[in-house]
Amino acid sequence: MLDDDTDDDDSIIQHSCTLIAKAAAFAGKRRISRQYHRHRSGRYGRIARIRERRSVPEIYTGLGPHYFRRAYRMKYSSFWRLHDKLEEGIEQARLAHRGYEKKGGREGGSPYDLMGKYGISHTVVMESVWYVVEAVNNLQEMDIEYPESAEEQDKIALQFKQVSSAGIDICAGAIDGILIWIKKPAMKEAAGAECGQAKFLCGRKGKFGLNCQAVSDVRGRILDISIAYGGSSSNCLAFERSKLFDRCENGLMKNGNVIFGDNAYLNTQYMATPYTNVSGIESYRTRDDYNFYHSQLRIRVECCFGMLVQRWGVLRTALPHTISLTRIVTLVNILARLHNFCIAESDRLGVKDNLCPRLPIDVQYMMENESGFIELQPSAEHGGMRIPTELLSPVENFVDVSDTLLRQHRYNNPDEGLPRFQLHERIAAGHYRRPVGNARKSNNN
């Protein structure tokens, strides 16, 4: 009887082990099946993985406030303010573009980093970038256009006056051009832009790109932006094909306010530029003094470009072929809008420095870019701001403007009747002098 009981116990144990083994095998099979099931939509015919997504609050908990700001270029509260503004637009873009083309787009970090951070696929990363781009582009409150009202222009001019050692009170913006670096566009892309590939080559910088014209205020906020020409075009030509030029020609500037530009632009009723070839000439000393105080305000736009490319590292590398020229223009405009949002949030929260150091992984990603990346060096002239010198002043002044047109312009616009002459007279009458040790070797640039 004892032997029979023992045999029964062994049988029960053996049967139980068999059931456990089968259950384990079944569970393992189900798990593998879930991880490697084929994509039901069949868009790309690839094996899709089940990923465990992570939320932004989870990321914030892991990073903490300091590193979150470094990673996201803004504070946690600002992120959610932006989210609330864009949420509806992102959802509309997502619903409108199911089956979206998968094109590359990066704002300075690797898509593979985002995949690991959030537990999402490469496809979702790429699509999400353009959903956000479309949402920002359609959000009217983030539009960038130089203000029409005299009140807004006077407010901008007052901010410049507060940083002007000579009390210049009619500067309502500073303008300059920056090269948006791209890889050599395909012949089809160039043909679509109704020009050849050479029109995108900036010979002075040895890079292909687009000429981006921007106006900034004293804080570095972008007031107007235009990308209408390739990298071979001069700032003068690129500006004169912008909407802002047409508006200025039709009386945009109010109360005697003007925009400050360098010698790449024409001196007009609405644009004040420096004098050329006056350094070291005693009879032109007051003109050289004017140039110094003019530059003191004009360099604010160069500081603006420095902040823009520090914030969005993608602008320090060559944008890839996988993004069309049209989308590149859209992307740069969106980055400018987000740049303005970050500055506004810094002002709202009372953050003195609206920039913060980049994460090492972002720097490494730029350094590993096959086309290289732009180094940013601190500039004493710009108050220690890191400036993308390799992207500024992309083309020699007036290289594509005929001498005949330049002579005609100067004949029709004598200096004595323009704001620059009046500013020069005020500088001279106030005995404002260029500081000793700040003499320039040349005023041609």
C-alpha positions in Angstrom: 0.0 0.0 0.0 2.9 2.4 0.8 4.5 1.6 -2.6 1.2 2.4 -4.4 0.9 5.8 -2.6 4.5 6.6 -3.5 3.9 5.8 -7.1 0.8 8.1 -7.1 2.7 11.0 -5.6 5.5 10.6 -8.2 2.8 10.6 -10.9 1.2 13.7 -9.6 4.5 15.5 -9.3 5.5 14.5 -12.8 2.1 15.6 -14.2 2.3 18.9 -12.4 5.9 19.5 -13.8 4.7 18.8 -17.3 1.8 21.3 -16.9 4.1 23.9 -15.5 6.6 23.3 -18.4 3.8 23.6 -21.0 2.4 26.7 -19.3 5.9 28.3 -19.3 6.4 27.4 -23.0 3.0 28.8 -23.9 3.7 32.0 -22.0 7.1 32.4 -23.6 5.6 31.8 -27.1 3.0 34.4 -26.4 5.6 36.9 -25.3 7.9 36.3 -28.3 4.8 36.6 -30.5 3.9 39.9 -29.0 7.4 41.3 -29.4 7.9 40.2 -33.0 4.5 40.3 -34.6 4.3 41.7 -38.1 3.0 45.3 -38.5 -0.7 45.0 -39.1 -0.9 48.1 -41.4 1.9 46.8 -43.6 3.1 50.3 -44.5 6.8 49.3 -44.5 6.5 45.5 -44.2 8.8 45.4 -41.2 8.7 43.5 -38.0 7.4 45.8 -35.2 8.3 45.6 -31.6 6.1 46.2 -28.6 7.7 49.0 -26.7 7.0 50.4 -23.3 6.5 54.1 -23.8 7.7 56.6 -21.2 5.9 59.8 -20.4 7.4 63.3 -20.1 6.8 63.4 -16.3 8.8 60.1 -16.0 11.6 61.7 -18.0 11.5 64.8 -15.8 11.6 62.7 -12.6 14.7 60.9 -14.0 16.5 64.0 -15.3 15.5 66.6 -12.6 14.9 70.3 -13.4 18.5 71.3 -14.3 19.1 68.5 -16.9 15.6 68.7 -18.2 16.1 72.3 -19.1 19.4 71.4 -20.8 17.8 68.6 -22.8 14.6 70.4 -23.7 15.9 74.0 -24.1 13.2 75.2 -21.7 11.9 74.7 -18.1 9.4 72.0 -17.3 6.5 74.5 -16.8 7.4 76.1 -20.2 7.3 72.7 -21.9 3.7 72.2 -20.7 2.7 75.7 -21.8 4.0 74.9 -25.2 2.3 71.5 -25.2 -1.0 73.1 -24.4 -0.7 75.5 -27.2 0.3 72.9 -29.7 -1.7 69.8 -28.6 -4.7 70.4 -30.8 -2.6 71.2 -33.9 -0.4 68.1 -33.4 -3.5 65.9 -33.2 -4.9 67.5 -36.4 -1.6 67.0 -38.2 -1.4 63.4 -37.1 -5.0 62.6 -38.3 -4.4 64.5 -41.6 -1.2 62.7 -42.4 -1.6 59.0 -41.7 0.8 57.2 -43.9 3.1 60.3 -43.8 6.3 60.1 -45.8 9.2 59.3 -43.6 11.7 62.1 -43.9 14.6 62.9 -41.6 14.5 65.9 -39.3 16.5 66.7 -36.2 16.7 69.6 -33.9 20.2 68.9 -32.7 19.9 65.4 -31.3 19.8 61.8 -32.6 16.5 60.1 -33.4 18.0 57.0 -31.9 18.4 58.8 -28.6 14.7 59.7 -28.6 13.8 56.1 -29.4 15.6 54.9 -26.3 14.4 57.7 -24.1 10.7 57.4 -24.9 10.4 53.8 -26.0 9.1 54.7 -29.5 10.1 53.6 -33.0 12.3 55.4 -35.5 9.2 56.0 -37.7 7.2 57.6 -34.9 10.2 59.9 -34.1 10.4 61.1 -37.7 6.7 61.5 -38.1 6.3 63.3 -34.8 8.9 65.9 -35.8 6.9 67.0 -38.7 3.6 66.9 -36.8 5.1 69.4 -34.4 6.5 71.5 -37.2 3.0 71.7 -38.8 1.4 72.5 -35.5 3.8 75.4 -34.8 3.5 76.7 -38.4 -0.3 76.8 -38.0 -0.3 78.5 -34.6 -1.1 82.2 -35.4 0.1 83.6 -32.1 3.7 82.4 -32.9 3.8 84.1 -36.4 6.9 86.2 -37.1 6.3 89.5 -38.9 7.7 92.9 -38.2 5.1 95.0 -36.3 3.1 97.6 -38.2 2.1 99.8 -35.3 4.1 102.9 -34.3 3.6 101.9 -30.6 5.3 98.5 -31.1 8.2 100.1 -33.1 8.7 102.8 -30.5 8.9 100.1 -27.8 11.6 98.2 -29.7 13.5 101.5 -30.2 13.3 102.3 -26.5 14.9 98.9 -25.6 17.8 99.7 -28.0 18.2 103.2 -26.5 18.6 101.7 -23.1 21.7 99.8 -24.2 23.1 102.6 -26.4 26.0 104.5 -24.9 25.1 107.5 -27.2 21.4 107.3 -26.5 20.4 106.4 -30.0 16.6 106.3 -29.9 15.4 105.5 -33.5 16.9 102.0 -33.9 13.9 99.7 -34.1 15.6 96.5 -35.1 18.9 95.1 -36.5 19.2 93.1 -39.7 21.8 90.6 -41.0 22.0 87.4 -43.0 23.1 83.9 -41.9 23.8 80.9 -44.1 21.5 77.9 -43.5 24.0 75.1 -44.2 22.7 72.3 -46.4 24.2 69.5 -48.4 24.4 70.0 -52.2 20.8 69.9 -53.4 19.8 67.4 -56.1 19.4 68.7 -59.6 15.7 68.1 -59.4 15.5 70.2 -56.2 17.4 73.0 -57.8 15.3 72.9 -60.9 12.2 73.1 -58.7 13.6 76.3 -57.3 14.1 77.5 -60.9 17.9 77.8 -60.6 21.0 75.7 -60.9 22.9 73.9 -58.1 25.6 76.6 -58.1 23.1 79.2 -56.9 23.2 77.4 -53.5 27.0 77.5 -53.2 28.4 80.1 -50.9 31.9 80.4 -52.3 33.1 82.6 -49.4 32.3 79.9 -46.9 32.7 76.9 -49.1 29.3 75.5 -48.2 26.0 75.0 -49.9 23.1 76.7 -48.2 20.3 79.3 -48.1 20.5 83.0 -47.4 18.4 83.7 -44.3 17.5 87.3 -43.6 16.4 88.2 -40.1 15.7 91.2 -38.0 16.1 91.1 -34.2 15.3 93.2 -31.2 17.8 94.0 -28.4 16.8 90.8 -26.5 17.6 88.6 -29.5 13.9 87.9 -30.4 13.4 87.5 -34.1 11.1 90.2 -35.5 11.1 89.2 -39.1 12.6 86.3 -41.1 12.9 85.6 -44.8 14.5 82.8 -46.9 14.1 83.5 -50.6 17.6 82.9 -52.2 20.4 80.4 -52.2 23.7 80.8 -50.5 25.4 82.6 -53.5 23.1 85.7 -53.1 24.2 88.8 -51.4 22.4 90.2 -48.3 21.3 93.2 -50.4 19.6 91.1 -53.0 18.1 88.6 -50.5 16.6 91.5 -48.5 15.2 93.2 -51.6 13.3 90.0 -52.5 11.7 89.8 -49.0 8.2 90.9 -48.0 9.8 93.2 -45.4 11.6 95.2 -48.1 8.2 95.8 -49.9 6.6 96.9 -46.7 9.5 99.2 -45.9 9.3 100.7 -49.4 5.6 101.4 -48.7 6.1 103.3 -45.4 6.3 100.6 -42.8 8.6 102.4 -40.4 6.9 105.0 -38.2 8.0 108.1 -36.2 11.4 108.2 -37.9 12.4 104.7 -36.7 14.9 102.8 -38.8 16.5 99.4 -39.0 20.3 99.1 -38.5 22.2 97.0 -41.0 25.9 96.7 -42.0 27.5 97.7 -45.3 25.9 94.7 -47.1 22.8 96.8 -47.3 21.9 100.1 -49.0 21.6 103.3 -46.9 18.0 104.5 -47.2 15.2 106.3 -45.4 14.4 103.2 -43.4 17.8 101.6 -43.2 20.9 103.1 -41.5 24.3 101.6 -42.4 27.9 102.5 -41.4 30.2 104.8 -43.4 32.8 103.1 -45.4 36.6 103.8 -45.6 36.7 106.2 -42.7 39.0 104.5 -40.2 42.2 106.3 -39.5 41.3 109.4 -41.5 41.2 112.5 -39.2 38.7 114.4 -41.3 36.3 111.5 -41.0 36.8 110.9 -37.3 33.2 111.7 -36.4 32.0 109.3 -39.0 34.1 106.6 -37.4 32.7 107.5 -34.1 29.2 107.1 -35.5 30.2 103.7 -36.9 31.2 102.5 -33.4 27.8 103.5 -31.8 26.0 102.1 -34.8 27.8 98.8 -34.4 27.0 98.7 -30.7 23.4 98.2 -31.6 23.7 96.3 -34.9 25.6 93.4 -33.4 22.5 92.4 -31.5 21.3 90.5 -34.5 24.6 88.6 -34.6 24.1 87.8 -30.9 20.6 86.6 -31.9 22.1 84.2 -34.5 24.5 83.0 -31.8 21.6 82.1 -29.5 19.6 80.5 -32.3 22.3 78.1 -33.4 23.3 77.3 -29.8 19.7 76.4 -29.0 19.1 74.4 -32.1 22.3 72.4 -32.9 20.8 71.2 -36.2 21.7 74.6 -37.7 25.4 73.9 -36.9 25.4 70.9 -39.3 24.5 70.5 -42.9 20.8 69.7 -43.3 20.5 66.3 -45.2 19.2 65.5 -48.7 16.2 63.8 -47.1 14.6 67.1 -46.3 13.4 69.1 -49.3 14.3 72.8 -49.7 10.7 73.7 -49.0 10.7 71.8 -45.8 14.1 73.3 -44.8 12.6 76.8 -45.1 9.6 75.7 -43.0 11.9 74.0 -40.4 14.1 77.1 -40.0 11.0 79.3 -39.6 9.7 77.0 -36.9 13.0 77.0 -35.0 12.9 80.8 -35.1 9.4 80.7 -33.6 10.4 78.3 -30.9 13.5 80.5 -30.2 11.1 83.4 -29.6 9.0 81.3 -27.3 12.0 80.3 -25.2 13.0 84.0 -24.8 9.5 85.0 -23.9 9.3 82.2 -21.3 12.7 83.2 -19.8 11.4 86.8 -19.4 8.1 85.5 -17.9 9.9 83.3 -15.4 12.6 85.9 -14.7 15.5 83.7 -15.9 18.5 85.9 -16.6 20.2 83.5 -19.0 17.8 82.1 -21.6 20.5 79.6 -22.8 21.9 76.7 -21.0 24.8 74.3 -21.8 24.0 71.5 -24.2 24.0 67.9 -23.0 27.2 66.0 -23.9 25.2 63.5 -26.0 24.0 66.4 -28.2 27.5 67.7 -28.7 28.8 64.2 -29.5 26.0 63.8 -32.1 27.1 67.0 -33.9 30.8 66.0 -33.7 30.0 62.7 -35.4 28.1 64.3 -38.2 29.8 63.2 -41.5 29.8 66.7 -42.9 31.3 68.2 -39.7 29.8 71.0 -37.6 30.3 74.7 -36.8 32.4 75.6 -33.9 31.1 78.5 -31.7 33.8 80.8 -30.3 33.2 83.5 -27.6 33.4 87.0 -29.0 34.6 89.9 -26.9 33.0 92.3 -29.3 29.6 90.6 -28.6 30.0 90.6 -24.9 31.3 87.0 -24.7 28.4 85.6 -26.7 29.3 82.5 -28.8 28.9 83.6 -32.5 28.6 81.3 -35.6 31.3 83.3 -37.5 31.5 80.6 -40.2 27.8 81.3 -41.1 27.7 85.1 -40.9 28.3 87.5 -43.9 28.0 84.6 -46.4 28.7 86.7 -49.5 30.8 89.7 -50.4 28.8 93.0 -50.3 26.9 93.8 -53.5 28.5 91.0 -55.5 25.4 90.5 -57.5 24.4 94.2 -57.7 25.7 96.3 -60.6 27.8 99.4 -60.1 25.4 101.3 -62.2 22.5 100.5 -59.8 24.6 101.4 -56.8 25.6 104.8 -58.3 22.0 105.4 -59.3 20.8 104.7 -55.7 23.4 107.0 -54.2 22.5 109.8 -56.6 18.8 109.4 -55.8 19.3 109.1 -52.1 21.8 111.8 -51.0 23.2 111.1 -47.5 22.2 114.6 -46.2 18.5 113.7 -46.4 18.7 110.3 -44.7 18.6 109.2 -41.0 22.2 108.1 -41.0 23.3 111.7 -41.6 21.1 112.9 -38.7 22.5 110.3 -36.4 26.0 111.2 -37.4 25.3 114.9 -36.6 24.0 113.9 -33.2 27.0 111.8 -32.4 29.3 114.6 -33.4 27.4 117.3 -31.6 27.3 115.2 -28.4 31.1 114.7 -28.6 30.7 111.0 -28.4 34.0 109.3 -29.3 35.0 105.8 -30.2 36.7 104.4 -27.0 40.5 104.4 -27.1 41.8 101.0 -28.0 38.7 100.1 -30.0 39.9 101.5 -33.3 38.9 99.4 -36.3 41.3 98.4 -39.0 38.7 98.7 -41.7 35.0 99.8 -42.0 34.4 98.0 -45.2 32.7 95.0 -43.7 
